[in-house]
Amino acid sequence: MRCLIRTLQTAVLIVGVLCGAPATQAATPTMRPGPAAWIEEYWDVKPGKLDEFVKVYRSEVYSLSRKVPGYRGYIMLTSIPDAKTGYPPLPREPDALLTPHYGIQLQAKTLTERSIDLGNLLRRTHNVVIVHSLQTWTDARSFRANMEKTYAAAHSGGKLADHLAATVFPLANNYWETPFRLVETGLTSEVTKGHDADGLDLEPHASSPAEWYKEYFEVTARDLPAFIEAYRNNTFATMSQIPGYQGVTIVTTLPPDKDEAARTHFKGEQLGGPDQFYVPQPGVLMDGTVRTDTSINYSVLFKPTFTIITYYQFPPGVKMLEEMQRIFEQDHPGQDRIKQVREQFFTHIQNHWDMHYRAIETSLAPLPGN
């Protein structure tokens, strides 16, 4: 993250363009559009193979993607705990599907203070998430094909799928991908010129601090504008003042309006999980052994359960709710922030849960004004 996400952040989603120099948080944080396409890869990496996977992916996949026109960087997250810090922590016990939450109102109507915690199912399907950011949907449509052409040109017409079947896919039990559109981001950064896509420097860097949150929200298309406004004015306005907080990126499975569609070249692309459980994916090996050329796309199971993801980052040990209450009281003496959030934010949300990861490395960051 030179620029990297040194100031990125998570959660739903990010972005702009990649970078090079350390980013600094703006004095008055704001939200703004970023690169249009947000493509998530989900990997179930084999036990004991994470370090090898990171190295091989960087050399065999990222070396190609960073050169593709419109590419704006990536981030690699994992739920596998760090051997030194123990982060992210293992799932809480009991491993329940109904977990306590201070603000949730079932279907935005009935206060239950309980989350339908689908993250406790989703986490069983993968242990690595890799995000690719592309400037427009035109760039996204040609993303994989451009990588294949680049590889073929450098290897006498060889097929990238065959190469990945021999290098990357043996390290994983399964792999699938899911596209989202980036709504807006609060990440700030500087941009460094280089020799990667569109004259950028997309060299990846370790993320510090590495603690990442990925929050899932079920919001209807009708309530999306109100959700964004409430998130921006309540959650982001308060959270962005916590020392060490780094941005937020909001992504969604809901299609853009006509103006955004024209600006980003959106032409009805699939957003979220597919309609099929088994999806053609050249090169994939089941259990890293049997070549099936087929992805088991678990996103099809979770597609109806959320429409928004937010990404953000905190330093270790931050007591988020207490800090947000402290900051909230500066402008609202004696008032309870939780009460306000229940009344002004969670009334737009059908359900919500979150997941924790650590960032291994990233080159993702938005260009100011994009």
N, C-alpha and C positions, 0 to 999 in steps of 0.2 A: 502495500500500500503506500508507497511513497506518497502518493497523494491519496493513495489508496484509501482506502477506507480508513485511513488513519482517521478518518473522520467518518467513516461510515458508521454506519450504524447498524437495523432490521427492522424491524419489522417493521407488510404486506406489506411490501413489498415493498426504487431506487434509483434513480439515476443519471448520470450524465455522461461523463467520459472519463477515461482513465487518466492516471497521472503519474506524478513523480515526486514532488516535494511534499513534506508533511503538511497536512491540512490543518487549518485552525478554525475553531467554532466562531461564527459571526457574532458580533456584539448583540445584535437583535436577530435571532434565528428566524428564518422564514421558510415556507414551503413553496416548491415550484416544480414545474414539469421536468422530467429527465428523459433519457433514452426510452423509446417506446416499448421495446420487446424485452421481456424478462423470462428467460428459459431456464427452468430448473431440471437438473439431472439428479435422479435418486439412485444411489448405489448401495448394494448390500455387500460390502467388502468382506472377504474371508478373514476369519480370526488370525491375528498375528501378521496380517499383510498390509496394514494401513501405511506404514512408512514406505514400503516398496510401491504401493499404489500411488501415493502422492508423487514420488519421484518419476514413475513411469508415465503417469497422466500428464505431468508437466512437460515431459520430453516428447511424448508421442501424440498428445491431443492439443494441449495448450500452445505448443510451438506452432501449430497450424492455425488455430482459431484466432490468435492474437494478430494475425496478418490479414484477416478477412475484412473487406470493406464494411464500414459501419460498426465494427466491433468496438465495444466500450468496456471491456474488461470482465473479470470473473472474481468469484469468491468461493473458497472451498471450506465447508463447515463439516464438523463431525460430532456425533453424539457419543463417541468413544472417549471415556474419561482420560485426561492427561495423567501420565504416571506420576508426575511431581505434584501437581496441584489438586488432582482428583476432580477437576471440572471438565464437563458438566457432571453434576451429581447423578447417581443412579436414580431411577424412578422412585417416588415416594412409596412408602408402604402404608396401608395396603394399596395395591395397584388397582385402583378403582376406576369405574367409568363415570361415577358421580362424585365430584370432588368439591370442597367448599370454595365459594367465591363471593366476595362482598357485594357485588352489584348486579348480578345477572337476573334478568326477568325473562322467564320462559316465553318465547315468541314475542318478546318486547311487551308483555302484558302482565304476567304474574311474577312477583318477586319471590324467587326461590332460594337465592344465595347459594346456588349450586350450578356447577358447570357440567354439561354432558361432555366429559373429557375424552374426546376421540383421539387425542394425542397419545393416549395409552394404548390404542390400537395401531395408530400410524407408525409409532416408533419401532414396532416389530418388523416393519417392511424394509427398513434401510438403516444405515449408520453413517452415511456420507451424503451431503447435498452439495451440488456444484451449480452455481448460477452463472449464466452467460447473459450479458446485457448488450443489446444492439440498438442502434440509433433509430431506425425506422422498421416498419413491417416489411418493406421491400428488402432490406438487409437481412431480416430474419428468414424470409422465404428462401433466400439463396445461400444461407449460412452453411448448411451441411454440404450442399453441392459444391460450394467454393472450396471447402476444406478438401473434398475428394479430388477436385481438379488440381489443387496445389500439390497434393500428395502424388497423384498420377504423373504430373509433369516432372517431379523430382525423382520418380522411381520407374521410369520407362513404361508408363501405363499401368502400373500396379494398382490394385484395389485397396483402398483404405480399410474397408471392412475386414479383408483377409489379414491385414497387418494388425489391426486391433484385436482380432480373434487370437492372434499369437502373442500379444504383448499385454494389453490392458484387461481384456475380458476374463482371462484365466484367474485373475486376482479377485473376482467378484462372483457371488452366487446369482445375482440378478441386477438388471439395470433398466430404468425407464426414464422418460422425460415428459415434462408438462409445461406448456407455455402460459404466461400471464401477460397482462399489460400493466405497465407502470403508471400509476395515477399521478403521484407527485412524490417529491423527496425533500428532506430537510438537511441532506448531506451537503457540506460545503467543502471545497477543495481548490487547490491550484492545479494547473495542468502543465505537464512537461512534454516538450517536443522530443520526438524520437524516430525510430525506424519501424514502428509497428503500424497497425491499421490507421490510415488517414493521417500519417505523420505524428502519431502519438507515441509516448513511451509507456508501454503496458507491462513493464517488468513487475512480476509479483513480489510482494513483501510479506513478511510475517505480520500478523495482526496483533496489536497490543493496545489496550487489553483485549483478551481473546473471548470474553464472555458475551455471548449473543443470545438474544431472545427473538423468537419467531412466534407471533401471535396470530391466531386464526379467528376470524369473525364471520358469522353468518348474517349478512345484510341484504335486504331486497334491493332490486334496481331502483325502486321508488324511493327508498330511504338512503341511497348512496350519497346524494349531495348533502343531506342533513348529517350523515355520519362523518363525512369529510370535514364539514364545517365544525362540528362538535369536537372532533379529534384535534383539529388545528388550533381551535380557540381554547380548549380545555386541557386535554392531555398533553399535546405538544408544547403549548405555551408554558405549562408548569414543568414538565419533565425536562425540557431543554435547558432549564436553569440549574439542574443538578450537576455539581462538579463531576467531570469525567464522562458525562453523557455525550454520545456521538450520534447525532442525526436520527432520522427515521425514514424508511422508504416504504411506501404503500403500493401494493400490487393487487390486481383483482382479476376475477374470471368474467366480470361483466363487460360488455362491449362499450366502446367510446361513443360520444355523441358525434354529430356530423362534422363539426369543426375540427375536433381532435382527429377523427378518422382521416380527414383530408390532409391535415398537417403531418400525420405519421404514416400515411399511405396504408391504412388499415382497410382490408378488403374481405371482411367476414372470416378472418382466421379463427381456427379453433382456439378457444381459451379454456384452460382447465383440463381435466381428464378427458380421455376419449370415450367413445361409446362401446369400445371393445375391451375385453380383459386381456386378450392375447393380441399383440400389435407387432407387425413385421419390423424387425430391427436388425439389419445385416451385421453379422459378426458376433452376436450375443451367444454366450455359452451358459447353459444352466448348471449351477453349482460349480462354475468355472471349469467344467469338464466336457459336457456334451454340447456341441454346437447346434443350436436350434434356430438361429437367426430370428428369434422371437422374444420379444420383451413381455414379461408379466407386468402389466401396467396397473399397479394398485391404485392409481389416482382415480380410476373408474369407480372404485368403491367409495371414495371419500368426496367425490365431486359434488353430491347434493348437500353436503354438510357445512360448506363454507363458501364465501365469495370474495373474501379479502384476507390478505396476509400483511402484517407489518413487521419490519425488521428494525431492531435497534440494538445498541451496545452500551453496556455499563462497565465500570471498573469493578474489581472484586470487592465484596463486602458492603455494597451500597444497600441500604434499607429503603427501597424505592417508595413504598407507600408513606413511610414516615417523613421522608424528604419532600415528597410532593405535598403533604399536608403542611409542613413547615413553610414552604414557598407560597402555597395557596393562602395561608393566613396573613402574609405580608400585605395582601390587597383585600382580604376578607377576614378581618380580625374576629376571632371567636367562632367562625363558621366551620362546618364539617364538610370537607371536600368530598368525602364518600357520598354524602347525601346529595350534593349537587351532581355528581357523576351519575348516580342512579336516575336522577330526574332529567338530566340534559343529554346524557350520552347513551346509556344502556337502553333507553326507550327506543333506540333505532336499531337494536341488535337482537337477533333471534337466539343466538348462542355464541359462546366464546370459549376458547382454551388456548394454552400456550405451550411451547416447547423450547428447550434450552440446548444450545450447541456451543462449541468453541470454534473460532475461526483459525484455520491452519495458515492460510495465506490468501491474499487478495490483490487485485490491481484495479478494483472498481471504484469509481468516483465520478460525480456529475460535473459537467461544465456549467459554470455560472451562466444563467440566461437561457439555457436550453430547455 
